[in-house]
Amino acid sequence: MLLMAAKHAHDEPTRFFLFGGKGGVGKTTLAAAHALRLAAGGDRVLLVSTDPAHSVSDLLDTRLGDEPTPAGDNLWAMEIDPTADAERYVESIREDAREAVSKAVLPALDRHLKLAVQAPGTAESALFDRFTRLMDSAPGDYDRIVFDTAPTGHTLRLLTLPSMLGAWVEGLAGQRAKVNRLQGMWRSMAGVSEPDRDDRVLSRLRQRADRFTRARQRLHREALFHPVLLAERLPIEETVRLIDQLGEAGIPVGELFVNRLWPADTQSAFVAERVAQQDEYLAEIRERFAKRTLVEVAQSARDIVGRAQLDKLAERLPEPTIATG
């Protein structure tokens, strides 16, 4: 195993750990075990599931919801509901817009926003908005936050949203400010005075743009992304693409977790053949990711479905790599 700690820009402390990869490789289990290791070291840790297929509640034997819930010593956990977040996100837009548009267009606006809840991209925009708010809670409420992310494609879209949404929000804010100046000029020319009042829409847009910019910077400086894969062809290839795309996005990559490795069993021809194929892929993984740290995780005899088994897995993992700044 190559012991090489990932480096952050400017040597900032590691606050955020993201676990991701192809669906079905065990991201949730390893993210939860990683959070337990961090909490055992004395850090206040928040475990966040952004994967729609929530199973963190089962692993921790704790009923979780949309807000942080105590789940052990120094550990809190939550499962984000993308639909509920999208509805709240659109409702906040509706409230801001009510102050900015005439009453005549409000019915049409309401119809449009009701449809927007189900529109492509709304859930991801709402999720990233929540994501950035959670990031602001560390340090402060928490020392570290572990994110159990959705399968690779969804996660990459989420992580590339900061630059795209930041530019979009900046553009909207610029247009909004221009409209306000024109309205002021027209009122002045018409001799109509109107008390000065804060533009809630413009203020909210600027706050959001600032938060997105801050989140992008912190992902570059204070985050580690841990790819999870199996010793199989498709997860290997997807991990190669994932690391390339994370590099393009400027997000540091931490240890790779090679999960569910079968133990050798010379008594079973089937298992021996399966292990032989696994060893071929494992040799390829070690060669293709030679510059990366690998954490090789043995297959458990039974499914990890409760806290006791999760604790045993956490004990088998190495100490988390943390840059201390």
PEMO-V640729 format. One line per field, one symbol per residue. phi: phi as a letter, one per 30 degrees, with the letter a starting at -180 (. if undefined). A space follows every 10 residues. Layout:
phi=???
This chain:
phi=.dcbddccdi hdddcbbcca ldeicjeddd dddddddddd djddcccbcc deddbdeddc hbdcbdbebe bkdibbbabd cedddddddd dddddddedc bdddceeddd ddddddecde jddddddded edddeddbdk dbdbbccccd eeeddddddc dedddddddd dddddddddd dddddddddd iccbedbddd dddddddddd dddddddddd cbcbccdcbc dbedddddde dddddddddi cdccdcccch ddddbddcdd dddddddedd ddddddddcd dcdccccddd dbedbadddd eddedddddd dbdci
